Amino acid sequence: MGTAYIVDAVRTAGGRRGGRLAGVHPVDLAAASLDALVQRTGVDPAGIDDVIMGCVTQAGQQAGQVGRNAVLASKLLPQSCPAVTIDRQCGSSQQAIQFAAQAVMSGVQDVVIAAGIESMTRVPMGTSAMFHAKEGLGTYKSPGLEAKYPGVMWSQFMGAEMIVKKHGFTKDDLDRFALKSHQNAKAATEAGAFKAEIVPIEIETPEGNQWHTVDEGIRFDATLEGIAGVKLLSPEGALTAATSSQICDGSSAALVVSEEALKRYNLTPLARIHTLTVTAGDPIIMLEEPLFATDKALAKAGLSINDIDLYEVNEAFASVPMAWLKHTGADPEKLNVNGGAIALGHPLGASGTKLMSTLLHALKARGGKYGLQTMCEGGGVANVTIVEMV
């Protein structure tokens, strides 16, 4: 079997809901990451075999095969470049990386872009389901699904609260984790750690056109007292908006190639893809699956958790990476070292390649060898990707 390499990975700085990226159409936002990736790597655009684009809410401005539309809106990709849009919920673009790697490792393709897009301002979360239900066109809960899971309406928030109770976390534990996310993101931003991965996006503002280059969700003045004072999402629960991922607009992309393509296009890889894993478990608690997927991935890789230099575990809710740390015994100082989705935002379909961009550039900056990325996903699914720097 062949080897898949990641040559580069990029992302836009996150935009808050209704914030600095609200004026950018998601198709154009996705195209910006594609163009930046092609320009930075110097790969021949005509040699790209496919673009695999993650997107969760494929409705409205993200309908009509948003991946293909992003290619057509691109300034550098030819219309002969194919594309496909996929949905594995929050892991959509991490799955795009894994599909790209599978295509390359199998020898079917040599150059694939894995990417993701989500404008949560322009296409609100849940739009694709809510509009149909409102028009009397039904919901995803079929009679067969109802028979197996009677009375259950899937809720990631409820799953996150179940994890809090199962693992014995307190609200103070969650608040302190959220503060650390903002502190790490603040330190990374001020140190220029994100410069190597961020694609500048030109935006219109009342003060004139500007470049959007700083993640808008970071609370540079965050305090424990401020976080602790945020209202509970449920009176009986422990989570708040401050200990949950931020609604976010953003795009991201990664170039995955074969060894032959490295030589053909004179490319220098950042990393090779070491191990690909996806598992599924309890769809009700739902967000706990990264714990067990990580066990499987490490066993498959022949590595221990201590062999991994950095971990990116998506901060959908603070309880998820906290439970992952508790279960794996991982070093918390290696986790989300530049902050996570609580501070930086979680642009759903774009988060997979977004996290990979941050992971790879952080490993490079620190001289690390192995990185592990995992993502909790709707339906009780989780992806784990292990990379080895080269």
Secondary structure, 3 states (H helix, E strand, C coil): CCCEEEEEEEEECCEECCCCCCCCCHHHHHHHHHHHHHHHHCCCHHHCCEEEEECCCCCHHHCCCHHHHHHHHCCCCCCCCCEEEECCHHHHHHHHHHHHHHHHHHCCCCEEEEEEEEECCCCCCCHHHHHHHHCCCCCCCCHHHHHHCCCCCCCHHHHHHHHHHHHCCCHHHHHHHHHHHHHHHHHHHHCCCCCCCEECEEEEECCEEEEECCCCCCCCCCCHHHHHCCCECCCCCCCEHHHECCCEEEEEEEEEEEHHHHHHCCCCCCEEEEEEEEEECCCCCCCCHHHHHHHHHHHHHCCCHHHCCEEEECCCECHHHHHHHHHHCCCHHHECCCCCHHHHCCCHHHHHHHHHHHHHHHHHHHCCCEEEEEEEECCCEEEEEEEEEC
